[in-house]
Amino acid sequence: MVEELAQADDAVGACTDTAAWPLSDDELVAALDAAHRLEQRLAAVTLALVREIDGRGTARAQGASSTAVWLRERLRLTVPAARRLVDLAAALDTGNPGIRQALADGRVTLDQARVIADTVTTVHTSAGAQVADKAVGVLTDWAGQFDPTLLRKLGTRILDHVAPDIADAAARAALDAEAARATRDRHLTLSEQTDGRLRLSGTLDAEAAALLRAAIDPLSAPAGPDDNRCAGQRRHDALADVCRLALRTGELPDSGGDPAQIVVTTNYDGLTRQLSTGVLDIGLHLTPDTVRRLACDAAILPAVLGGTGQVLDVGRQRRLITGPLRRALVLRDGGCAFPGCDRPPRWCDAHHIHHWADGGPTNLNNAVLLCGHHHRHLHHSDWTVRLSDDSHPEFIPPAWLDPHQLPRRNHYHRRT
């Protein structure tokens, strides 16, 4: 397979180097159709490989918390996109060979295959395998005429075509299946942007959507005739107000031994002169005005930083990695320090590099932030961690994974 894919890669490379302008209109359209069909056939190969990797547990063996996270690092995908790939690979492998073959033949697109798989799963639950097989054939034929959105709408009435005698009785089962899909597909993604902002995207199930609307709708109404904010800006400000209200209750769970809080790093002299910018513990930057506004209602804790940002001192150290020492770890590591992990500080434990039970001290030079999965993985695998010459953690992979055992670092939380 590797050799065949290499030959296909060479063929695609040759096409890439060939100019399209000499083609006639008919040839241009034919080339586009061929390229699109090839893209779908390659998607079928990708899904088969993803399914095998997921089934073998390759991702977890290499230290990733899931196959989706491993695919993000390996293929530079977003985690939601990688998760959809893993889910579709499993769906096509476990009971939908007809859909897999249609994709391999280039008769359906990847998005259409996902719609058909969801619809057929619903039909199988409500009407059985035989009717589900009929539904695959009908939906595959429809895929030649309709895009994924229309195909999904038509799929809600598929039983009227393949099993009209049970269509009404199956409507409730279809609703239940749709609710189960909504629960499965719910997610919220927070993505840092290069200009210091945070992009929020996701899909809420019906209950969470109702809760969100109930919370922000009263706060997102125009404040008066002089309120020039657009609707989107008002909803943004309302969400921020809801978060402030939640933090003020004092009832949120602790985060790494500390109360839920916002941590801002800034220069004290610059703060007093109204010139200093700040950095949040999640790596986002703040303007001087924002820093001063937050400082009006905050406890200011001293921290001494070196020229490259490494923490030199931060208050009084304690026996446990909490308080000032944990805040120093957050300043240095920014989140889980394991290579390829993007989990934030609030999800992390503090790990003793040289175990405390073996005499290791509780200080910054003997600690590293790790999420729960990578904390367990480090204790039960051949990975090792150390601090490099610049006082930042680096991880040594086991020899079976990298014979050269080159040190690896996490680049998701870098501040510079």
N, C-alpha and C positions, 0 to 999 in steps of 0.2 A: 504493500500500500504506500509506503514512504516513497518508493521509486516512482510509482505511478503519479503521485501527487507532485513530485519534483518535475516530472515531464509536463504535467498540466500547468505548473507554475511557469515553466519555460515558454509554453505556448501562449499563456496570458501575457507574459512579458513581451513576446514578439508583437502581440496585438497592441499593447500599450505604446510601443515604439513606432507603430504604423499610423500615419496621418489619416484622419477620417474625411477630410475635405474632397478627395478625388471620388468618393463613392456617390453613386446616383441616389435619388430619394428612396427608391425601392431597396437598394443595397443597404442604405443607412438604416432604414426601419428593420430590415432582416437582421442586420448586425446587432441592433439594440435588442430585438427579441431573443437572439441567440445568447447574448451576454446575460440577459435577465434569466433565461432558462438555466444557464450554467450556474448562476448565482444560487438558485434554488437547489440544484443538484448538489452543489458543494455544501449547502446548509444541511442536507440530509447526511452527508458524510460527517460533518462537524457534530451533529446530534448523536450519531452512533459512537463517535470517539468520546464525547462528553459522558454518555451513558456508561461506557466501559470504565472511564476514569472514576466516575462516581461510584460505580458498583465495586471496584477494587479498593476503594478507600485511599487512593493515591494522594488526594489533597491533605487529608488528616495525617497521613504518614509523613508528609513533608512539613507539617507544622501548622497548616491552615485550619481555621475553625470549621470550615465547610468547603464544599466544592465550589460554591458561588464565590466565596472570598478568594479562593485560589485562582479561579478564572479571571477575576478582576485584576489580580497581580500579573497573571501570565499573559492575558490577552488585552489588558488595559480596557476592560469593560466597566460599566457601573455595576454595583452589586445587584440592583433590581433587574437589569438586563441579563446578568449572569444567572440570577435565580430563575428567571423565566426560561432561559435556555436549559437549565438542569431539569426543571419541571416538565417542559415539553419533551425532552429526551426520554424521561421516565414514562410519560403518558404514551408516547408512540411505541415504546419498547414492550410495555406490559399488556397491550390489548388492542392496538390499532395498526396492524400491519398494512392495511389498505391505505391509510393516510401516509404512512412512512413511504410506501411504494409510489404514491402519487407525487410526493415531494421529491423523491429520488428521480422520478421521470420528468420532473420539471412542469407537471400539470397544475400544481398549486404552489402558492408562495408560502414563505415561512409564517407570515401573519395569518394567512388563510388556514394553514395546517393547525395553528393554535386554536382558531375559532372552531374548526371542525372537531378537534379533539375534545374541547370543552362541551360542545353540543352532543357528541356521541356518548360521552361519559354520562350526561344527563339521561339520554335515551336508554342506555344500558341499565341504569338504575331503575328506571320506571317501567321499561318494557322488555328487557332481556337482551341477550346477545344476538339473537337472530334478527330482531328489528334494528338493533344497533348497526349490524353489518349492512342492512338495506340503507340506513341513514347515511353511512359513509359513501355509498355509491351515488346517492342523490346529491349530497352536499358537494362531492367532488365534481360532479357535472355542473352544478351551479357555480362552482368556483371559476369556471371558464367564462362566466358572464358578469359576476358581481364582485365588488371589492370586499375586504374583510368586514367593514361596518354593515353593509347591506346583507352580507352572508350571515352575520350574527343575528340580525333582525329576522331573516327568513328562517333561521334555525329554530327560533322560538315556535314556529308552526310546522316543524318537520314531521311531527306525528300525524298531522292531517294528511300527509302524503304517503307515509309508509305504514301507518297503523291507525287509520281513522276510527276504528272501533274502540280504541282505548285512549284516544287523544284527550277527552275530557277528564278521565280518571287520572291521567298522568300529569295534568296541569299542576296539581299540588306538589307532586314530586319534583317537577321542574323548578317550581318556586323554591323548594327546600334546597335543591342543588345549587341554584343561583345564590342563595344566602350562604351556602358553604363555600362557594367560590369567592364571594365577597370577603368572607373571613380569612380565607387563604391568601388572597391577593392584597390584603390591607398592608400598607407600609407608609413610612414617612422618611424622606431622605433629606439630610442637611448637607449641602455642598458648599465648601468655601470657594469664593471667587477671588480672582487676582487683585481686585481693588479693595479687599478687606470686608466685603459684604458676604452675607450668607444667603444661599438660594434654598428655599424650602419647596419641596414638591412631594407628592404622594397620592395615595388613594385611601379614603376613609370608608369604613363600612357604615351602614345606615345609622346605627346607634351613635357612633363617634361623630358622624356628620351632624346629627341632631344636637349633640352636646356642644359641639363647636359653635354652631349657629346660635344656640341659646345663650352661650357665653359672650360672643363678640357682637351679635346684632345690636343689643342695647347700647354698646359702647362705640359703635361705628356710625351712628347717626350724625349728621352735620351738627357742629357745636353752635351754630348760629348763622345769621345771614352773611357774616364776614369770613366764614370757613371756606377757604379756597382749595381744600384737599379733595382729590378725586376719590371715588369709592374705594379703589384699591389701596390708596394711602390711608384712608380711614380704617379699613379692615386691618392693615398692618399695625397701626397705632393701637387699635383695640386689642389685638393679640398680645402686644407688649404690655398693655395695662392688665390683662388677665394674668400674665406671668408675674408681674409685680405683686398683684394681690395674692397669688399663691405663695410667693416667697415670704410675704409679710405674715402669713398665718403661723409660720413656725412649725407646721405639721407635716412638712415634706420629709421623706426618709433621709437619713444621714448619707453623705457622700464621702466614702473613704475615711470615716471617723470624724468628719467635720459636718456642721449643718450645711444645708443647701445654700449656696452663696455665689456671688459673682466675684472673681478674683482678677484684679487689674494690676499689672506691673508698670510702674512709671518711675521717672527720675524725680526725687523729692525737691531738689533745688529748682528744677524746671517747673514742677507743680506749683510751688510758691510764687514763681514769677509768671505763671499763666502761659508757659511756653511749651510744656512737655506733653508729648503724645503718650499713649498708653497701649499696652498689649493685653488682651484677655487671655485667660488660661487655655482657651481653645485656639489661640493663635491669631485672632482677628485684631486689627488695629483701631484705635479710637482717637478722635481729635482732642486737642487740649481742652476745648469747652466741655466735651462730654466727660473727660477725666475729672475735671474740677466739679462738675455737677454730681457725679457719683461719689466723689470724695466728701461731699457735704454730709452724707448720711452713711459713713463707712468707718470701720476701724482701720487705721493705717499701721501696717506692720513693717519693720525695717528689714531689708534684704540687700546684701552687698553683692554686686555682680562684677565679674571680670570683663576684660575687653571683648571677649568673644561670646559673652552671655552666660558663661558657666557660673553657677552659684558658689560664692566663696563662704558666705556666712548668712544665716537666717535665724536670728533669735536664739533661744535656749533649746538644745536638743533634749529629747526625752527617750525613755527606754523603748517605747513603742513608736512605730513610724506614723505619727499623727501630728496634728498641729503644725508648728513652723517647719518641721522636717518634711512632712508630706507636701507642704506648699512649696518647699525648695525642689522636691522631686517633680512636682507639676511644672514648675518654671523650667527645669532642665529638660525633662523628657517630653512634655506636652501631651502625653497620652501613653497608650501601650507601646513600649519601645521595641517589641518584637518586629522583625522585618516584615513589611507588607500589611501590618495591622493598623486600622484607622480608628480604633475605639478610643473615646475621649477619656480624660482623667477620671471622671466620675464613675466610670465602669471598671476602674483598675484597682488592684491590690499593690501594696509595696512588698517587693521580694528582696530578701537578704541574699546578696551574691554569694558570700561565704556564710553558710547557714548559722543563724544565731545559736542553735543547739550545739553547734560544733565550735563555739567560741567566737563567731563572727560578731563584730561590733554593730551597733545601731547608729550609723551615721550616713552621710550623703555618699561617701565613697564606697559604701558597701550595700547600696540599695538601687533598685530599678523598678519602674512602674510596669506592671503586666496586667492585662485583662485576665478574667477567670480562666478562659480556655488556655491561654499561653502560659499562665502560671502553673497550671496542672501539667501542661505539655513539657515545660522545662524540667519539672521534677521527675517526670517519668520517661524521658527520652535522652538521647546522647547529645543534644544541643548544650552548649555552655555559653555563659555570658561574662563579659569583663568590661571594665572601663578603659577606653583608649587614652592616648596621650593628651587629648583635649578634654578629658573628663566626661565624655559622652559614651553611653553603652553601645557595645557592638557584640554580635552573636556569632559563634563559631558553629557551622553546621556539622553534622556527623559525616564521617568519611564516606559512608555509602551514598550519601546525597551529593557530596562535593568532595572528590578525592583530594583536591588541593586545600580544602577547608579554609577558603578565603573568608575573612570576617564580613558580615553583612550588617547594614544599619537600616533603621526605619527612616524613610524620607517623607512620611505623611505629616509629621508634626514639626518639621524644620521651620525655624523662625527667620533664618537668614539664608 
